[in-house]
Amino acid sequence: MNLQELRTFLSIIETGSLVRASEVLNVTQSTVTARLKSLEDEVGQTLLIRNKSGVTLTAAGERLRRYADTISDLWRQARQEAALPDGMSGVCNLACEYDLWPGLGARFFEVLQRDHPQVAVSIWLGSQADVAGWLHEGKSDAAFTHRSAVSQRQGQVVLAPDDLVLLSTAPDSPVRFDPGYVYVEGGEAFGRDHAVAYADANTARVSFGNATTGMEHILRVGGSAYLPKRLAESAIADGQLHLIGDAPVFQRAIYLNYNVAAHRAWGWFDPVLSAIHP
Protein backbone atom coordinates (compact mmCIF):
# COMPACT_ATOMS: atom_id res chain seq x y z
CA MET A 1 0.00 0.00 0.00
CA ASN A 2 1.29 3.47 -0.83
CA LEU A 3 0.03 7.02 -0.59
CA GLN A 4 -0.63 7.31 -4.31
CA GLU A 5 -2.99 4.34 -4.14
CA LEU A 6 -4.81 5.77 -1.13
CA ARG A 7 -5.11 9.21 -2.74
CA THR A 8 -6.44 7.62 -5.90
CA PHE A 9 -8.97 5.63 -3.89
CA LEU A 10 -10.14 8.80 -2.09
CA SER A 11 -10.27 10.77 -5.34
CA ILE A 12 -12.50 8.13 -6.96
CA ILE A 13 -14.87 8.38 -4.00
CA GLU A 14 -14.90 12.20 -4.02
CA THR A 15 -15.42 12.54 -7.79
CA GLY A 16 -17.73 9.55 -8.16
CA SER A 17 -15.94 7.89 -11.07
CA LEU A 18 -12.58 6.62 -12.29
CA VAL A 19 -12.71 8.94 -15.30
CA ARG A 20 -13.17 12.10 -13.22
CA ALA A 21 -10.55 10.91 -10.73
CA SER A 22 -8.03 10.55 -13.57
CA GLU A 23 -8.78 14.14 -14.64
CA VAL A 24 -8.35 15.49 -11.11
CA LEU A 25 -5.12 13.54 -10.56
CA ASN A 26 -3.89 14.35 -14.09
CA VAL A 27 -3.10 10.71 -14.90
CA THR A 28 -4.58 8.24 -17.38
CA GLN A 29 -7.66 6.19 -16.55
CA SER A 30 -5.57 3.03 -16.89
CA THR A 31 -3.26 4.35 -14.16
CA VAL A 32 -6.21 4.95 -11.87
CA THR A 33 -7.52 1.45 -12.58
CA ALA A 34 -4.10 -0.10 -11.92
CA ARG A 35 -3.71 1.74 -8.61
CA LEU A 36 -7.16 0.68 -7.46
CA LYS A 37 -6.50 -2.96 -8.41
CA SER A 38 -3.15 -2.92 -6.59
CA LEU A 39 -4.82 -1.55 -3.47
CA GLU A 40 -7.61 -4.12 -3.62
CA ASP A 41 -5.09 -6.92 -4.12
CA GLU A 42 -3.10 -5.80 -1.09
CA VAL A 43 -6.19 -5.43 1.11
CA GLY A 44 -7.63 -8.65 -0.24
CA GLN A 45 -11.10 -7.13 -0.68
CA THR A 46 -13.17 -5.46 -3.37
CA LEU A 47 -13.39 -1.80 -2.36
CA LEU A 48 -15.57 -0.27 -5.05
CA ILE A 49 -18.35 -1.49 -7.29
CA ARG A 50 -18.51 0.25 -10.65
CA ASN A 51 -21.87 0.89 -12.29
CA LYS A 52 -23.45 3.19 -14.87
CA SER A 53 -24.12 5.92 -12.32
CA GLY A 54 -20.55 5.89 -10.95
CA VAL A 55 -19.06 3.93 -8.08
CA THR A 56 -20.40 2.49 -4.83
CA LEU A 57 -18.33 1.70 -1.76
CA THR A 58 -18.42 -1.86 -0.49
CA ALA A 59 -18.44 -2.50 3.27
CA ALA A 60 -14.68 -3.08 3.11
CA GLY A 61 -14.25 0.13 1.12
CA GLU A 62 -16.19 2.10 3.72
CA ARG A 63 -13.98 0.75 6.49
CA LEU A 64 -10.78 1.52 4.58
CA ARG A 65 -11.98 5.01 3.71
CA ARG A 66 -11.88 6.08 7.36
CA TYR A 67 -8.24 5.04 7.69
CA ALA A 68 -7.30 6.42 4.28
CA ASP A 69 -8.65 9.84 5.27
CA THR A 70 -6.62 9.81 8.48
CA ILE A 71 -3.42 8.57 6.80
CA SER A 72 -3.72 11.22 4.09
CA ASP A 73 -4.27 13.98 6.65
CA LEU A 74 -1.36 12.84 8.80
CA TRP A 75 0.98 12.66 5.81
CA ARG A 76 0.01 16.18 4.73
CA GLN A 77 0.67 17.48 8.24
CA ALA A 78 3.95 15.57 8.53
CA ARG A 79 5.15 16.96 5.19
CA GLN A 80 4.22 20.52 6.22
CA GLU A 81 5.93 20.25 9.60
CA ALA A 82 9.06 18.62 8.18
CA ALA A 83 9.47 21.62 5.87
CA LEU A 84 9.12 24.19 8.67
CA PRO A 85 12.13 26.40 9.41
CA ASP A 86 14.07 25.98 12.64
CA GLY A 87 12.22 27.23 15.68
CA MET A 88 8.77 26.34 14.33
CA SER A 89 7.05 23.37 15.99
CA GLY A 90 3.81 23.04 14.05
CA VAL A 91 1.45 24.47 11.49
CA CYS A 92 -2.23 25.42 11.43
CA ASN A 93 -4.16 26.04 8.21
CA LEU A 94 -6.99 28.26 9.44
CA ALA A 95 -10.09 28.80 7.30
CA CYS A 96 -12.75 31.39 8.06
CA GLU A 97 -15.90 32.67 6.43
CA TYR A 98 -15.56 36.32 5.41
CA ASP A 99 -18.15 37.53 7.94
CA LEU A 100 -16.55 35.61 10.82
CA TRP A 101 -13.05 37.02 10.41
CA PRO A 102 -13.64 40.44 12.08
CA GLY A 103 -13.64 40.04 15.85
CA LEU A 104 -13.46 36.24 15.82
CA GLY A 105 -11.13 34.62 13.29
CA ALA A 106 -8.79 37.59 13.51
CA ARG A 107 -8.80 37.44 17.31
CA PHE A 108 -8.02 33.70 17.27
CA PHE A 109 -5.10 34.36 14.91
CA GLU A 110 -3.78 37.25 17.03
CA VAL A 111 -3.81 35.20 20.27
CA LEU A 112 -2.21 32.21 18.54
CA GLN A 113 0.59 34.38 17.13
CA ARG A 114 1.10 36.20 20.42
CA ASP A 115 1.11 33.23 22.78
CA HIS A 116 2.43 30.49 20.48
CA PRO A 117 4.81 32.10 17.97
CA GLN A 118 6.35 28.71 17.24
CA VAL A 119 3.20 27.69 15.32
CA ALA A 120 3.15 28.61 11.63
CA VAL A 121 -0.26 29.81 10.41
CA SER A 122 -1.84 29.91 6.96
CA ILE A 123 -5.10 31.89 6.59
CA TRP A 124 -7.84 31.03 4.09
CA LEU A 125 -10.88 33.35 3.79
CA GLY A 126 -13.88 32.33 1.70
CA SER A 127 -17.57 31.58 1.46
CA GLN A 128 -19.31 28.94 3.56
CA ALA A 129 -19.03 26.48 0.65
CA ASP A 130 -15.32 27.29 0.23
CA VAL A 131 -14.62 26.71 3.91
CA ALA A 132 -16.56 23.43 4.00
CA GLY A 133 -14.66 22.20 0.96
CA TRP A 134 -11.24 23.15 2.34
CA LEU A 135 -11.94 21.36 5.59
CA HIS A 136 -13.30 18.27 3.87
CA GLU A 137 -10.37 18.10 1.44
CA GLY A 138 -7.83 18.51 4.24
CA LYS A 139 -6.57 21.89 3.00
CA SER A 140 -7.52 23.51 6.30
CA ASP A 141 -7.16 22.15 9.83
CA ALA A 142 -9.63 24.44 11.61
CA ALA A 143 -12.48 26.59 10.36
CA PHE A 144 -14.79 29.29 11.70
CA THR A 145 -18.08 28.71 9.94
CA HIS A 146 -21.86 28.88 10.24
CA ARG A 147 -22.15 25.26 9.07
CA SER A 148 -22.22 22.37 11.52
CA ALA A 149 -20.05 19.47 10.33
CA VAL A 150 -19.33 16.67 12.80
CA SER A 151 -17.87 13.42 11.48
CA GLN A 152 -15.18 10.92 12.28
CA ARG A 153 -12.65 13.26 10.71
CA GLN A 154 -14.08 16.53 12.01
CA GLY A 155 -14.70 17.73 15.55
CA GLN A 156 -16.63 20.81 16.53
CA VAL A 157 -16.88 23.54 19.14
CA VAL A 158 -20.18 25.43 19.33
CA LEU A 159 -19.47 29.12 19.91
CA ALA A 160 -21.78 31.88 21.11
CA PRO A 161 -24.17 32.78 18.27
CA ASP A 162 -24.19 36.05 16.40
CA ASP A 163 -27.00 38.51 17.16
CA LEU A 164 -28.39 39.74 13.84
CA VAL A 165 -29.75 43.22 14.48
CA LEU A 166 -31.36 45.85 12.30
CA LEU A 167 -28.89 48.68 11.72
CA SER A 168 -29.29 51.86 9.73
CA THR A 169 -27.27 54.88 8.70
CA ALA A 170 -30.26 57.00 9.84
CA PRO A 171 -31.16 56.89 13.56
CA ASP A 172 -34.88 57.36 12.80
CA SER A 173 -35.09 54.68 10.13
CA PRO A 174 -38.42 52.75 10.17
CA VAL A 175 -38.50 49.09 11.14
CA ARG A 176 -40.69 48.32 8.12
CA PHE A 177 -41.04 49.74 4.63
CA ASP A 178 -37.64 51.44 4.56
CA PRO A 179 -36.95 52.13 0.84
CA GLY A 180 -33.23 51.82 1.59
CA TYR A 181 -33.51 48.40 3.23
CA VAL A 182 -30.96 45.86 1.99
CA TYR A 183 -31.44 42.13 2.52
CA VAL A 184 -28.26 40.40 3.67
CA GLU A 185 -28.12 36.61 3.50
CA GLY A 186 -27.95 35.11 6.99
CA GLY A 187 -28.56 31.41 6.45
CA GLU A 188 -31.66 29.24 6.16
CA ALA A 189 -32.93 29.76 9.71
CA PHE A 190 -32.60 33.54 9.41
CA GLY A 191 -34.36 33.48 6.05
CA ARG A 192 -37.33 31.62 7.49
CA ASP A 193 -37.57 33.76 10.63
CA HIS A 194 -37.14 36.98 8.66
CA ALA A 195 -39.92 35.98 6.25
CA VAL A 196 -42.30 35.36 9.15
CA ALA A 197 -41.41 38.56 11.02
CA TYR A 198 -41.67 40.72 7.89
CA ALA A 199 -44.46 38.91 6.07
CA ASP A 200 -46.22 42.23 5.49
CA ALA A 201 -43.16 44.11 4.24
CA ASN A 202 -42.04 44.66 0.68
CA THR A 203 -39.25 42.62 -0.86
CA ALA A 204 -35.87 44.37 -0.69
CA ARG A 205 -34.68 45.78 -4.00
CA VAL A 206 -31.02 45.05 -3.18
CA SER A 207 -29.52 41.97 -1.55
CA PHE A 208 -26.03 40.76 -0.69
CA GLY A 209 -24.67 37.28 -0.09
CA ASN A 210 -22.52 38.24 2.89
CA ALA A 211 -22.70 40.77 5.70
CA THR A 212 -19.27 42.31 5.11
CA THR A 213 -20.20 43.48 1.62
CA GLY A 214 -23.72 44.46 2.70
CA MET A 215 -22.38 46.66 5.49
CA GLU A 216 -19.86 48.31 3.15
CA HIS A 217 -22.73 49.09 0.78
CA ILE A 218 -25.01 50.81 3.30
CA LEU A 219 -22.09 52.73 4.81
CA ARG A 220 -21.30 54.03 1.34
CA VAL A 221 -24.79 54.87 0.01
CA GLY A 222 -26.99 54.78 3.12
CA GLY A 223 -29.77 52.43 4.11
CA SER A 224 -30.53 49.69 6.60
CA ALA A 225 -29.85 45.96 6.91
CA TYR A 226 -29.75 43.08 9.35
CA LEU A 227 -26.09 42.58 10.27
CA PRO A 228 -24.13 40.68 12.92
CA LYS A 229 -23.74 43.06 15.85
CA ARG A 230 -20.19 41.76 16.34
CA LEU A 231 -19.27 42.80 12.82
CA ALA A 232 -20.72 46.30 13.15
CA GLU A 233 -19.50 47.20 16.65
CA SER A 234 -16.98 49.82 15.57
CA ALA A 235 -19.42 51.45 13.11
CA ILE A 236 -22.03 51.61 15.89
CA ALA A 237 -19.54 53.06 18.35
CA ASP A 238 -18.49 55.90 16.04
CA GLY A 239 -22.07 56.74 15.02
CA GLN A 240 -21.93 55.51 11.43
CA LEU A 241 -24.63 52.92 12.11
CA HIS A 242 -27.57 53.08 14.50
CA LEU A 243 -29.39 50.22 16.19
CA ILE A 244 -33.14 50.24 15.44
CA GLY A 245 -34.32 49.23 18.88
CA ASP A 246 -37.89 48.09 18.13
CA ALA A 247 -36.86 45.65 15.43
CA PRO A 248 -36.81 41.87 16.01
CA VAL A 249 -33.41 40.34 16.82
CA PHE A 250 -32.37 37.06 15.21
CA GLN A 251 -29.48 34.72 15.96
CA ARG A 252 -27.12 32.72 13.76
CA ALA A 253 -25.07 29.77 15.01
CA ILE A 254 -21.26 29.81 14.84
CA TYR A 255 -19.01 26.75 14.90
CA LEU A 256 -15.29 26.12 15.07
CA ASN A 257 -14.80 22.89 13.13
CA TYR A 258 -11.43 21.16 13.21
CA ASN A 259 -9.56 18.19 11.85
CA VAL A 260 -9.53 15.55 14.59
CA ALA A 261 -6.14 14.12 13.61
CA ALA A 262 -4.51 17.55 13.66
CA HIS A 263 -6.23 18.51 16.91
CA ARG A 264 -4.62 15.60 18.78
CA ALA A 265 -1.21 17.19 18.30
CA TRP A 266 -2.27 20.73 19.23
CA GLY A 267 -1.39 21.58 22.81
CA TRP A 268 -2.14 25.23 22.04
CA PHE A 269 -5.70 24.88 20.69
CA ASP A 270 -7.71 24.83 23.93
CA PRO A 271 -5.80 27.72 25.59
CA VAL A 272 -6.21 29.91 22.50
CA LEU A 273 -9.90 29.09 22.24
CA SER A 274 -10.40 29.84 25.95
CA ALA A 275 -8.76 33.24 25.49
CA ILE A 276 -11.26 34.31 22.81
CA HIS A 277 -14.27 32.33 24.01
CA PRO A 278 -14.16 31.81 27.81
PEGI-V221639 format. One record per backbone hydrogen bond with DSSP energy under -1.0 kcal/mol. NH is the residue of the N-H (numbers start at 1). CO is the residue of the C=O. E is the energy in kcal/mol with one decimal. If there is no record, write none. Layout:
nh=(NH,NH)
co=(CO,CO)
e=(E,E)
//
This chain:
nh=(6,7,8,9,10,11,12,13,14,15,16,21,22,23,24,25,27,32,33,34,35,36,37,38,39,40,41,42,43,44,45,49,51,54,56,58,62,63,64,65,66,68,69,70,71,72,73,74,75,76,77,78,79,80,81,82,83,84,88,89,90,92,94,95,96,97,98,100,101,104,105,106,108,109,110,111,112,113,114,115,116,119,120,122,124,126,131,132,133,134,135,136,137,139,140,141,142,143,144,145,151,155,157,159,162,164,165,167,168,169,173,181,182,183,185,191,192,193,194,195,196,197,198,199,201,208,214,215,216,217,218,219,220,221,222,224,225,227,229,232,236,237,238,239,240,241,242,244,245,247,250,252,255,256,257,258,259,260,263,264,265,266,272,273,274,275,276,277)
co=(2,3,4,5,6,7,8,9,10,11,12,17,18,19,20,21,22,28,29,30,31,32,33,34,35,36,37,38,39,40,40,56,54,51,49,47,58,59,60,61,62,64,65,66,67,68,69,70,71,72,73,74,75,76,77,78,79,81,85,118,118,120,122,142,124,144,126,97,98,101,100,101,104,105,106,107,108,109,110,111,112,116,90,92,94,96,127,128,129,130,131,132,133,134,134,93,93,257,95,255,154,258,256,254,252,250,227,225,242,223,170,178,224,206,208,187,188,189,190,191,192,193,194,196,198,183,210,211,212,213,214,215,216,217,218,180,167,165,163,228,232,233,234,236,235,235,168,166,243,244,164,162,145,157,143,155,141,153,259,260,262,263,268,269,270,271,272,273)
e=(-2.0,-3.0,-2.3,-2.4,-2.5,-2.5,-2.3,-1.7,-2.6,-2.5,-2.1,-1.7,-2.0,-1.5,-2.4,-2.6,-2.1,-1.8,-2.5,-2.3,-2.4,-2.3,-2.4,-2.4,-2.2,-2.6,-2.7,-2.1,-2.4,-2.3,-1.1,-2.8,-3.0,-1.3,-2.1,-2.1,-2.4,-1.9,-2.4,-2.3,-1.1,-2.9,-2.6,-1.5,-3.0,-2.5,-2.3,-2.7,-2.3,-2.2,-2.4,-2.8,-2.6,-2.2,-2.7,-2.3,-1.1,-1.1,-1.8,-2.3,-1.1,-2.5,-2.9,-3.1,-2.2,-1.9,-1.5,-1.5,-1.1,-1.3,-2.6,-2.9,-2.5,-2.3,-2.4,-2.4,-2.4,-2.6,-2.2,-2.9,-2.0,-2.0,-3.0,-2.4,-2.8,-1.7,-2.6,-2.4,-2.2,-2.7,-2.2,-2.3,-2.6,-2.0,-1.6,-2.9,-1.6,-3.0,-2.0,-2.6,-2.2,-2.6,-1.7,-2.2,-2.6,-3.2,-2.5,-2.6,-2.1,-2.1,-1.6,-2.1,-3.0,-2.4,-2.7,-2.3,-2.3,-2.6,-3.1,-1.9,-1.8,-2.6,-2.2,-1.2,-1.5,-2.3,-1.9,-2.9,-1.9,-2.0,-2.1,-2.2,-1.3,-2.7,-2.0,-1.3,-2.3,-2.4,-2.9,-1.5,-2.3,-2.5,-1.9,-1.3,-1.7,-1.9,-2.9,-2.6,-1.1,-1.6,-2.2,-2.1,-3.1,-2.6,-2.4,-2.0,-3.2,-3.0,-2.6,-1.5,-1.4,-1.5,-2.1,-2.6,-2.5,-1.6,-1.2,-2.2)
//
